């Protein structure tokens, strides 16, 4: 089997290329790293998020979350606070400055993503979205089955 025709490899390569293209917008134009952008993207729409929830929803590991959140906090874009009820947890919130930056970055990122997708036929975009949803559903079912079998 050739690596280039192996589906998991193809999916990873396309996802990485798409992500790198968007990085040009939030990285070059706004000085945010990929992990910082993911955290800001999530926190801009939430009141407060705990550290485990942040890691789970951004698919970043604890170290990536810690480093990116430190950089965002240093820039004044988020706050991090130890939870009063559970000292092992941190609570993350987006600041006004963070929300203002997000309001500038998000339209630029969406414009770039749209530009990429506009290179595809609308039926192909619909099929891609449907395929991604189906793949996510299949993985969720498999994970749930594995979780039941592990217990």
N, C-alpha and C positions, 0 to 999 in steps of 0.2 A: 504494500500500500504506500502510495506517495503522500507525504505530509501535506502537500498543497491541496489534495482532494479529501483529506480527512475532515469531516464536518466540524468537530470541536475546534480544530485549528482554524478553519475558515471563519467560523463565528468569532473567535477570539481576535483574529487579524482585522476583520471588518469593524468590530466594536472598538478596537484600539485605534484604528485609523479615524473613525468617526469622532472619538473622544479627543484625539490629538488635534483634529481640525477645530473643534470647539475651544480647545485649550489656547489656540492662537488668539481668540477673542478675550476670554477672561484672564488669561495669563499675560499676553503682550500688552493689551490695552488697559487692563485694570490691576495687574500685579498680583493675581491670585493663583495659587497652585491648584492642582486638580482636587486634592483632598480638602483644601480650604473652600473651594467652590461648592463641593458636595455638602459640606457642613452648612455653609451660608444658605444654599438652596433649600435645605431642610428647615433651618432655624428661622428663616425669614417668614415662613408661613405658620409657625408654631409659637405658642406663648412660652413654653418651657419644655425641654427634653432632657431626660436622664442620660447618663453616659452609656448604659447598656442599650437603650433604645436608639441612641445616635449611632452606635456601632452597627447595630442590626439593620437599621433602615438605610444606612449609607454604604453598606458592605465593606466598611473599613475595619481594620483590626484596632485593638486598644491603643497600640503605639501610634498608629496613623492618626487616630482621633485625638490623642493627647498632643502630639506635635502640631497638627493643623490647628487645633483649638488654642494652643499657646500663641501661635502666630496671629490668629484672628483677634485674640484678646489684646495682644501687644499693639495691634493696629486700631484698637478701640471698636471693633466690629461686633464682638460678642462679649458676654460675661460668663464666667464659670464660678460656681459657688458650691461648697460642700453641702449636701442635703442635711437639714437639721434633724431629720428622723432616722437617717441611715448614713452614717459618716463615710461609708464605703462608696457612696454615690456622689456624683457631681451633677449639678443642674446647669444646663446651658440655656442662654437666652441671647437673642439678637438685640443689639442696641439700635438706637435711632440712626446712628451713623451707618451701621450695618445694613439696616433696611433701606436707607437712602442709596447706598452703593448697590445693593441688590436691585433696586428699581432702575438703576442705570445699566447694570450688566445684563439682566435677564432679557430685555428686548434685543440686545445685540447678539446674545447667544441664540435666542429663538430665530432671529433673522438668518444667522449662519446655518443653523440646522435646517431651516426652511429652504435655503438656497441649495443645500445638498440634496434634500428630498425632492426638490423641484426638478432635479436632473433625472428623476425616475418618472415613469408613467404613473398616473394616479392609481391605476389598477394594481401596479406593483407595490406602491406604498400601502394600499389597503391589504394586499396579500402579506406584506412584511409585518404589518401590525397584527394581523390575524395570526400569523405564524408565531410571532413572539409571544402573544397571549397564550396560544396553545402549548408552546414549549414551557412557559412558566407554569401553567396549570398541570402539565405532566410532571414537572419536577416537584411541585407541591404535593401531588398525590403520592409520588414515590417517597418523598421525605416523610409524609404522614404514615405511610406503610412501614417505613424503616423505624420510625419513632414507636409505633405500636409493637413491632417485633422486638425492639430493644428492651421494652418494659416488661 
